[in-house]
Amino acid sequence: MGMNEFIEPFERMIETIATPALVRAVEHGMDAASLWDVVAASGFLDALVPEDRGGAGLSPAQVHPLWLALGRHAVPLPIGETMIARYLLAMAGADLPDGPIFLAEARTGAECVISGGLLARHALVEADGALHLVETASMAPAPTGVNGSLAARVSWSGPTRAAIGAAPAGGLRSLGAILNAARIAGAAARLTGMATAYANERIQFGKPIGRQQALQQTLAVMAEDMVAARIASQLGCAGGLPPSPAAAATAKSVASAAAARITATAHAVFGAIGISEEHDLQLFTRRLHEWRLADGAETFWNRRLGALRLAVEMGSVDFVRAWQDAGQDSSL
């Protein structure tokens, strides 16, 4: 089966379960179980699981277009997180639970915010270098208070049973980084298209605002950021699992930085209508801000990337070449 034959059914499914009306309904408390059943029945949740363990055995590079689609449609369900969790559980030889799963890097007694945490039934928690599968209820999920957000504040009180295995190299945070970078890139493409179309439709002083040179320049920069986020997310997914530290850091730092600028430009083009509840723009810009912060914003990943660069005695260009030549070498 060619990749297009794999991607197109996924895109059609996402278009069905993540219409703007359904996204709003889920944000306002609608039970998403029926939507999740559609995803579960499709088999896409096991896209990363090896074939000998019942999955499709795809690589992150092959799954990347699916993760782009999650961002492009503002999907509220933790589909990408569950794909990753089911892969890790399968590799550990653990049973695969039904329902959505979120990923969390936790310290005992510490609180953290998890994107999509209010919808997940289970959590795959990394603590002290080990992975633990727990029911979400045991982490006392609570809303963050952000309007429409499905993120949850959770706390980890420590393991109640044996760990299922060791955490992957780079931890769950690196896996979350490449997922969120891809979702940012997908949403960025959607916003760039929306802003460009609106600029060509909105008439002011007798002509479309898109004919103004200053706005054309702004949209051009927006498009550059959108392409940069897409390329960075492709680099993050280019290897196997887990991603190399440099790949994860590059993907998330570039995508997160672009997210802030893209959302600002989108709202500048649309003006006041873009922040209204009735307009679809805010469905995407709110998620871009949330995904920007999830698993660390650009400053966090810039520091990690800088530490990797300073740890080796070579020039920056040689460092980039060595990283690309090394592929999934865990030291880079």
C-alpha positions in Angstrom: 0.0 0.0 0.0 1.3 3.4 -1.0 1.5 6.2 1.6 -1.2 8.2 -0.1 -3.6 5.2 0.3 -2.7 5.3 4.0 -3.0 9.1 4.5 -6.2 9.7 2.6 -8.4 7.5 4.8 -6.9 9.1 7.9 -7.6 12.6 6.5 -11.2 11.7 5.7 -11.7 10.2 9.2 -10.3 13.4 10.8 -12.5 15.6 8.7 -15.5 13.6 10.0 -14.7 13.6 13.7 -13.1 17.1 14.0 -15.4 19.5 12.3 -15.3 22.9 14.0 -18.7 22.2 15.4 -17.6 18.9 17.0 -14.4 20.5 18.3 -16.4 23.2 20.0 -18.8 20.6 21.4 -16.0 18.6 22.9 -14.5 21.7 24.4 -17.9 22.4 26.0 -18.2 19.1 27.7 -19.6 16.7 25.1 -18.7 13.1 25.7 -16.0 12.3 23.1 -16.3 8.5 23.5 -18.2 8.0 20.2 -15.6 10.0 18.3 -12.8 8.0 19.9 -14.5 4.7 19.0 -14.2 5.8 15.3 -10.5 6.4 15.7 -10.0 3.1 17.6 -11.9 1.1 15.0 -9.7 2.5 12.2 -6.6 0.9 13.4 -4.5 4.1 13.1 -3.7 4.1 16.8 -1.3 1.2 16.1 0.5 2.9 13.2 3.8 2.9 15.1 3.5 -0.5 16.7 5.7 -3.1 14.9 4.0 -5.5 12.5 5.0 -8.6 14.6 3.1 -7.0 17.5 -0.1 -6.3 15.6 0.6 -2.8 14.2 1.4 -1.2 10.9 5.1 -0.8 11.7 5.4 2.7 10.3 8.3 5.0 11.1 7.8 8.5 12.5 8.6 9.9 9.1 5.7 8.0 7.6 3.4 9.0 10.5 4.4 12.6 10.2 1.7 13.5 7.6 -0.9 12.0 10.0 0.3 14.3 12.8 0.2 17.3 10.5 -3.4 16.5 9.9 -4.1 16.5 13.6 -2.9 20.1 13.7 -4.5 21.1 10.5 -7.9 20.2 11.8 -7.4 21.3 15.5 -8.2 17.7 16.6 -9.0 17.8 20.4 -8.4 14.1 21.0 -4.9 12.9 22.1 -4.5 10.6 19.1 -0.8 11.3 18.6 0.0 10.7 22.2 -1.9 7.4 22.2 0.0 6.3 19.0 3.3 6.9 20.9 2.1 5.3 24.1 0.8 2.2 22.3 4.2 1.8 20.6 6.1 2.0 23.9 3.7 -0.4 25.6 4.0 -2.9 22.8 7.8 -2.7 22.8 7.7 -3.3 26.6 5.5 -6.3 26.1 2.7 -4.7 28.1 -1.0 -5.0 27.5 -2.5 -2.2 25.4 -5.4 -0.6 27.2 -8.5 0.8 25.5 -9.1 4.5 25.3 -6.9 7.6 24.9 -3.6 7.8 26.7 -1.6 10.9 27.6 2.2 11.2 28.2 3.6 12.8 31.3 7.1 13.3 32.7 6.4 13.6 36.4 8.1 14.0 39.8 6.5 12.8 43.0 4.4 15.5 44.5 4.9 17.9 41.6 2.1 19.2 39.4 2.3 19.5 35.7 0.0 20.5 32.8 -0.8 18.0 30.2 -2.3 18.9 26.8 -5.5 16.9 26.2 -5.3 15.4 29.7 -9.0 15.9 30.4 -9.9 13.4 27.7 -7.5 10.6 28.5 -8.4 7.4 30.3 -4.8 6.3 31.0 -1.5 8.0 31.5 1.9 6.7 30.5 4.1 8.4 33.1 7.9 8.7 33.1 9.3 8.9 36.6 12.9 8.2 37.8 13.8 6.8 34.4 11.0 4.3 34.3 7.6 4.1 32.6 4.4 3.5 34.5 0.9 3.0 33.1 -1.8 4.4 35.4 -5.4 5.4 35.2 -5.8 9.1 34.7 -8.1 9.4 37.7 -5.2 8.5 40.0 -3.5 11.7 39.0 -6.5 13.9 40.0 -6.8 15.7 36.6 -8.2 19.2 36.9 -9.0 21.9 34.4 -6.4 24.6 33.9 -9.0 27.4 33.8 -8.2 28.4 30.3 -11.3 28.9 28.2 -12.0 25.9 26.0 -8.8 24.2 26.9 -8.8 20.4 27.4 -5.4 20.4 29.1 -5.3 19.1 32.6 -3.3 19.8 35.7 -2.2 16.5 37.1 0.0 15.4 40.0 2.0 12.2 40.5 2.0 10.6 44.0 4.4 7.8 43.1 4.0 4.3 41.6 1.5 1.8 43.0 2.8 -1.1 40.9 5.9 -2.2 39.1 7.2 -0.2 36.2 6.5 -1.6 32.7 10.0 -0.8 31.6 12.7 1.8 31.2 12.0 5.2 29.7 13.2 5.6 26.1 16.4 7.5 25.4 15.6 11.2 25.6 12.5 10.5 27.7 8.9 11.0 26.8 9.5 14.7 26.5 11.5 14.2 23.2 8.7 12.1 21.8 6.2 14.7 22.7 8.4 17.3 21.2 8.3 15.8 17.7 4.6 15.2 17.9 3.8 18.8 19.0 6.2 20.2 16.4 4.2 18.3 13.7 0.9 19.5 15.1 2.2 23.1 15.2 3.3 22.8 11.5 -0.1 21.5 10.5 -2.0 24.2 12.3 0.4 26.8 10.9 -0.4 25.7 7.4 -4.1 26.0 8.0 -3.7 29.5 9.6 -1.6 30.7 6.7 -4.2 29.6 4.2 -7.0 31.2 6.3 -5.1 34.5 6.6 -4.2 34.7 3.0 -7.8 34.0 1.9 -9.3 36.5 4.3 -6.8 39.2 3.1 -8.0 38.7 -0.5 -11.6 38.9 0.5 -11.7 41.7 3.1 -12.3 45.0 1.3 -11.1 48.2 2.8 -11.0 51.6 1.1 -12.3 50.0 -2.1 -9.7 47.2 -2.5 -8.7 43.9 -0.8 -6.4 44.5 2.2 -4.2 41.8 0.7 -3.1 44.3 -2.0 -1.4 46.5 0.7 2.4 46.0 0.4 2.9 46.0 4.2 0.3 43.2 4.6 1.8 41.2 1.7 5.2 41.4 3.4 3.7 40.2 6.7 2.0 37.3 5.0 5.2 36.4 3.3 7.0 36.2 6.6 4.1 34.1 8.0 4.6 31.7 5.1 8.3 31.5 5.8 7.6 30.6 9.4 5.1 28.0 8.3 7.6 26.3 6.0 10.3 26.5 8.7 8.0 24.7 11.2 7.2 22.0 8.6 10.8 21.4 7.7 11.9 21.3 11.4 9.1 18.9 12.2 10.2 16.7 9.3 13.7 16.6 10.6 12.4 15.7 14.1 10.5 12.7 12.6 13.2 11.7 10.0 14.8 9.0 12.1 13.4 6.1 14.2 12.1 6.0 17.7 13.3 7.5 19.9 14.4 10.6 18.0 17.9 11.9 18.4 18.3 14.6 21.0 19.4 17.2 18.4 16.4 16.3 16.1 13.9 16.7 18.9 15.4 19.9 20.1 15.6 21.4 16.6 12.0 20.4 15.7 10.4 21.8 18.9 12.5 25.0 19.2 11.9 26.1 15.6 8.2 25.1 15.7 7.5 26.7 19.0 9.2 30.0 18.1 7.2 30.1 14.8 3.9 29.3 16.6 4.1 32.6 18.5 4.7 34.7 15.4 2.2 32.9 13.3 -0.7 33.3 15.8 0.1 37.0 16.2 0.1 37.5 12.4 -3.2 35.6 12.0 -4.9 37.7 14.6 -3.5 40.9 13.1 -4.9 40.1 9.7 -8.3 39.1 11.0 -8.6 41.8 13.6 -11.3 41.6 16.3 -13.4 39.0 14.6 -10.6 36.4 15.0 -10.9 36.3 18.8 -14.7 35.8 18.8 -16.1 32.5 19.9 -18.0 32.1 16.7 -14.9 32.3 14.4 -12.8 29.3 13.7 -9.5 31.2 14.0 -9.3 30.9 17.7 -9.7 27.1 17.6 -6.3 27.0 16.0 -4.4 29.8 17.6 -5.3 28.6 21.1 -3.9 25.2 20.3 -0.8 26.7 18.8 -0.1 28.5 22.1 -0.8 25.3 24.0 1.4 23.1 21.8 4.1 25.7 21.9 4.3 25.3 25.7 3.7 21.5 25.8 6.9 19.5 26.5 8.9 22.7 26.7 8.8 25.9 24.7 11.6 27.2 22.5 13.8 28.4 25.3 13.9 25.0 26.9 14.9 23.3 23.7 17.3 26.0 22.7 19.2 25.4 25.9 19.2 21.6 25.2 20.5 22.1 21.7 23.1 24.6 22.9 24.3 22.1 25.5 24.7 19.4 22.8 26.7 21.9 20.7 29.0 22.9 23.5 29.6 19.3 24.5 31.6 18.6 21.3 34.8 20.2 20.1 33.9 21.2 16.6 32.5 24.1 14.6 28.8 24.6 14.3 28.7 23.7 10.7 30.6 20.5 11.4 28.2 19.8 14.3 25.2 20.0 12.0 26.9 17.7 9.5 27.9 15.2 12.2 24.4 15.1 13.5 22.9 14.5 10.0 25.6 11.8 9.3 25.0 10.1 12.7 21.3 9.7 12.1 19.9 8.3 15.4 23.2 8.4 17.3 22.0 9.0 20.8 25.0 11.3 21.5 23.7 13.8 19.0 
